[in-house]
């Protein structure tokens, strides 16, 4: 058993960009510089950063699995190059695309097997491992958004609580423990447990929860998609409005959820507001 259910309610929360103000730091200071370094893209650093920041922070791919986001970055660089006749030194990415489309679990263990027969994927694996090491050794602890810790404590008193994330479990355990929030979570699920819908289904399998008593909190379209795919409620932590969303949750929406009054008009309005924010044009069209 993943955890021992104690309540009729289940809360699942994303980590980066939802509970912790770490999304931009991780991407801008760790993920993106290592793309430039590993693939020797220094001559087009500005374009690489512009595309990678668009994909990972301001687009419908925000919060995607790191390998899917890398593929989109390369694809969009190629599109930018083709549209404007530039030479952006776009790395080959066919093997990466084939692996992503293969149905394999998208993590380092699965990639390691494929990398044995593909120099292209060997470089992707080198990048992914370098990101993990760089974050573990250089990144300073990032505190939670205002209101998040208080909300999680209150949730844990009334609901079973799990982390739903595409970050490796080891990194999640370290981050949540360092911030003193690990005890508020009954389980931490990460990259090794599959996609976010897979993780939600695993949490749901611990007990028969009714859909209106299950709430997923997230800051990315993938979180919303996972909630819809599994038939449960979604509460958006809107990029750029994170502290406000947590305050609103504490003041109004937590009680509304536990009363069974969140699903419907309130949820629909919040989702519309959330989707409008992540609708920026790509950098080559801005």
C-alpha positions as CSV (number, residue, x, y, z in Angstrom):
1,X,0.0,0.0,0.0
2,X,1.3,3.4,-1.0
3,X,-0.1,5.1,2.2
4,X,-2.8,4.3,4.8
5,X,-6.0,6.2,3.9
6,X,-7.4,8.0,6.9
7,X,-10.0,10.3,5.2
8,X,-12.7,10.4,2.6
9,X,-10.9,13.3,0.8
10,X,-7.7,13.1,-1.3
11,X,-5.5,16.1,-2.2
12,X,-2.7,15.9,-4.8
13,X,-0.3,18.8,-5.2
14,X,2.4,19.5,-7.8
15,X,5.7,20.7,-6.4
16,X,7.7,23.1,-8.6
17,X,5.8,26.3,-9.4
18,X,2.8,25.2,-7.4
19,X,4.0,24.8,-3.8
20,X,7.6,26.0,-4.3
21,X,8.6,29.2,-6.1
22,X,11.3,27.1,-7.9
23,X,10.0,26.7,-11.5
24,X,11.8,29.7,-13.0
25,X,15.0,29.2,-11.0
26,X,15.3,25.6,-12.0
27,X,14.7,26.3,-15.7
28,X,16.7,29.5,-16.1
29,X,19.6,28.7,-13.9
30,X,20.0,24.9,-14.4
31,X,18.0,23.3,-17.2
32,X,18.6,25.9,-19.9
33,X,22.4,26.6,-19.4
34,X,23.0,22.9,-19.5
35,X,21.2,22.6,-22.9
36,X,23.6,25.3,-24.2
37,X,26.6,23.6,-22.6
38,X,25.9,20.0,-23.6
39,X,25.0,20.7,-27.2
40,X,27.5,23.6,-27.5
41,X,24.9,26.2,-28.5
42,X,26.7,29.2,-27.2
43,X,26.5,31.0,-30.5
44,X,22.7,31.1,-30.4
45,X,22.3,31.2,-26.6
46,X,19.8,34.1,-26.8
47,X,17.5,32.1,-29.1
48,X,17.8,28.9,-27.1
49,X,17.0,30.6,-23.9
50,X,14.0,32.5,-25.4
51,X,12.5,29.3,-26.8
52,X,13.3,27.2,-23.7
53,X,11.7,29.8,-21.4
54,X,8.7,30.0,-23.6
55,X,8.2,26.2,-23.6
56,X,8.8,25.7,-19.9
57,X,7.3,28.8,-18.4
58,X,4.8,30.5,-20.7
59,X,3.3,28.0,-23.0
60,X,0.9,25.0,-22.9
61,X,4.0,22.8,-22.3
62,X,4.8,24.4,-19.0
63,X,5.4,21.7,-16.4
64,X,5.9,18.9,-19.0
65,X,8.2,16.0,-18.6
66,X,11.8,17.3,-19.1
67,X,12.3,15.2,-22.2
68,X,9.1,16.3,-23.9
69,X,10.0,20.0,-23.1
70,X,13.5,19.4,-24.6
71,X,12.0,18.0,-27.7
72,X,9.6,21.0,-28.1
73,X,12.6,23.3,-27.5
74,X,14.5,21.7,-30.4
75,X,11.4,21.6,-32.6
76,X,10.6,25.3,-32.0
77,X,14.2,26.3,-32.6
78,X,14.0,24.4,-36.0
79,X,10.7,26.3,-36.8
80,X,12.3,29.6,-35.9
81,X,15.3,28.8,-38.1
82,X,13.2,27.8,-41.0
83,X,10.8,30.8,-40.8
84,X,13.6,33.4,-40.6
85,X,16.4,31.7,-42.5
86,X,18.7,31.7,-39.5
87,X,21.4,29.2,-38.5
88,X,20.6,28.1,-35.0
89,X,22.6,24.9,-34.9
90,X,19.6,22.8,-33.9
91,X,20.7,19.4,-32.6
92,X,19.3,16.3,-34.2
93,X,16.2,15.1,-32.3
94,X,14.7,12.2,-34.3
95,X,15.8,9.5,-31.8
96,X,14.5,11.6,-29.0
97,X,11.1,12.0,-30.7
98,X,11.0,8.2,-31.5
99,X,11.7,7.4,-27.8
100,X,9.1,9.8,-26.5
101,X,6.5,8.3,-28.9
102,X,7.5,4.7,-28.1
103,X,5.4,4.5,-24.9
104,X,8.4,4.0,-22.7
105,X,8.4,5.5,-19.2
106,X,10.2,8.9,-19.7
107,X,12.9,8.8,-17.1
108,X,16.7,8.3,-16.9
109,X,16.5,4.5,-16.3
110,X,14.5,4.0,-19.5
111,X,16.7,6.4,-21.4
112,X,19.9,4.7,-20.3
113,X,18.8,1.5,-22.2
114,X,18.1,3.4,-25.4
115,X,21.2,5.5,-25.1
116,X,23.4,2.4,-25.5
117,X,22.5,2.4,-29.2
118,X,22.0,6.1,-29.9
119,X,24.7,8.8,-29.6
120,X,21.9,11.3,-29.8
121,X,20.1,9.9,-26.8
122,X,23.4,9.4,-25.0
123,X,23.7,13.2,-25.1
124,X,20.2,13.6,-23.8
125,X,21.0,11.3,-20.9
126,X,24.2,13.2,-20.2
127,X,22.1,16.4,-20.0
128,X,19.4,14.9,-17.8
129,X,22.0,13.6,-15.3
130,X,23.9,16.8,-15.3
131,X,20.6,18.7,-14.5
132,X,20.0,16.4,-11.5
133,X,23.6,16.9,-10.2
134,X,23.6,20.6,-10.8
135,X,20.3,21.1,-8.9
136,X,21.4,18.9,-6.1
137,X,24.8,20.6,-5.6
138,X,24.2,24.2,-6.6
139,X,20.6,25.2,-6.1
140,X,19.8,26.9,-2.9
141,X,16.6,25.9,-1.0
142,X,13.5,27.7,-2.4
143,X,10.7,28.5,0.1
144,X,7.1,27.7,-0.6
145,X,4.7,30.4,-1.8
146,X,3.0,32.5,0.9
147,X,0.1,30.6,2.2
148,X,1.1,27.2,0.8
149,X,2.5,25.7,4.0
150,X,-0.5,26.8,6.0
151,X,-2.9,25.3,3.4
152,X,-1.0,22.0,3.3
153,X,-1.2,21.6,7.1
154,X,-4.9,22.2,7.0
155,X,-5.4,19.9,4.1
156,X,-3.5,17.1,5.9
157,X,-5.8,17.3,8.9
158,X,-8.8,16.6,6.8
159,X,-7.6,14.7,3.7
160,X,-5.1,12.1,2.5
161,X,-2.3,14.1,0.8
162,X,0.2,13.2,-2.0
163,X,2.7,15.0,-4.1
164,X,2.1,14.5,-7.9
165,X,5.2,15.6,-9.8
166,X,7.5,14.8,-12.7
167,X,10.6,15.6,-10.7
168,X,12.7,12.6,-9.6
169,X,11.5,11.3,-6.2
170,X,14.9,11.7,-4.5
171,X,14.9,15.4,-5.3
172,X,11.3,15.8,-4.1
173,X,12.1,14.0,-0.8
174,X,15.0,16.3,-0.2
175,X,13.1,19.5,-1.1
176,X,10.0,18.8,0.9
177,X,12.1,17.6,3.9
178,X,14.4,20.6,3.8
179,X,11.4,22.9,3.9
180,X,9.8,21.0,6.8
181,X,6.7,20.1,4.7
182,X,7.4,16.3,4.3
183,X,5.2,15.4,7.3
184,X,2.2,17.1,5.7
185,X,2.3,14.5,2.8
186,X,1.2,10.9,3.1
187,X,3.2,10.0,-0.1
188,X,5.5,11.6,-2.6
189,X,5.1,10.4,-6.2
190,X,7.6,11.6,-8.8
191,X,9.1,10.8,-12.2
192,X,9.7,7.1,-11.4
193,X,6.0,6.5,-10.9
194,X,5.0,7.4,-14.5
195,X,2.9,10.2,-15.8
196,X,0.7,12.4,-13.6
197,X,-2.5,10.5,-14.6
198,X,-0.6,7.3,-13.6
199,X,0.3,8.8,-10.3
200,X,-3.2,10.1,-9.6
201,X,-4.7,6.7,-10.5
202,X,-2.2,5.0,-8.1
203,X,-3.3,7.4,-5.3
204,X,-6.9,6.8,-6.1
205,X,-6.4,3.0,-5.9
206,X,-5.6,3.2,-2.2
207,X,-9.3,3.7,-1.4
208,X,-12.6,4.4,-3.1
209,X,-12.8,8.2,-3.3
210,X,-15.7,9.9,-5.0
211,X,-14.4,12.3,-7.7
212,X,-15.8,15.4,-6.1
213,X,-13.8,14.6,-3.0
214,X,-10.5,14.6,-4.9
215,X,-8.6,17.8,-5.7
216,X,-5.5,18.3,-7.7
217,X,-3.5,21.5,-7.3
218,X,-1.2,22.5,-10.1
219,X,0.3,25.4,-12.1
220,X,0.6,23.8,-15.5
221,X,-1.7,22.6,-18.3
222,X,-0.5,19.0,-17.7
223,X,-1.9,19.1,-14.2
224,X,-5.3,20.2,-15.5
225,X,-5.2,17.5,-18.2
226,X,-4.3,14.8,-15.6
227,X,-7.2,15.9,-13.4
228,X,-9.6,15.8,-16.3
229,X,-8.3,12.5,-17.5
230,X,-8.9,10.9,-14.1
231,X,-12.2,12.7,-13.5
232,X,-11.3,14.7,-10.4
233,X,-11.4,18.3,-9.4
234,X,-8.7,20.8,-10.3
235,X,-7.5,24.0,-8.5
236,X,-5.1,26.1,-10.5
237,X,-2.2,27.9,-9.0
238,X,-1.9,30.6,-11.7
239,X,1.6,31.6,-12.8
240,X,2.3,35.1,-11.6
241,X,-0.6,35.0,-9.1
242,X,0.6,32.1,-6.9
243,X,0.4,33.7,-3.5
244,X,-3.0,35.2,-4.3
245,X,-4.3,31.7,-5.3
246,X,-3.0,30.2,-2.1
247,X,-4.6,33.0,0.0
248,X,-7.9,32.6,-1.9
249,X,-7.8,28.9,-1.2
250,X,-7.2,29.4,2.5
251,X,-9.9,32.1,2.8
252,X,-12.7,30.7,0.7
253,X,-12.1,27.6,-1.5
254,X,-10.8,25.1,1.0
255,X,-14.0,25.1,2.9
256,X,-16.0,25.3,-0.3
257,X,-14.2,22.1,-1.5
258,X,-14.9,20.2,1.8
259,X,-18.5,21.3,1.6
260,X,-18.8,19.8,-1.8
261,X,-19.4,23.1,-3.5
262,X,-16.2,23.7,-5.5
263,X,-16.9,21.6,-8.6
264,X,-19.0,23.5,-11.1
265,X,-19.2,27.3,-11.5
266,X,-16.2,28.1,-9.3
267,X,-13.9,25.5,-10.8
268,X,-14.9,26.4,-14.3
269,X,-14.2,30.1,-13.7
270,X,-10.8,29.5,-12.2
271,X,-9.8,27.2,-15.0
272,X,-10.8,29.8,-17.7
273,X,-8.6,32.3,-15.9
274,X,-5.7,29.8,-15.7
275,X,-5.9,28.9,-19.4
276,X,-5.9,32.6,-20.5
277,X,-2.6,33.2,-18.7
278,X,-0.7,30.5,-20.5
279,X,-1.5,31.7,-24.0
280,X,1.6,33.7,-24.9
281,X,2.8,33.9,-28.5
282,X,6.1,32.1,-29.2
283,X,9.2,34.3,-29.3
284,X,9.6,34.3,-33.1
285,X,6.1,35.7,-33.4
286,X,6.1,38.2,-30.5
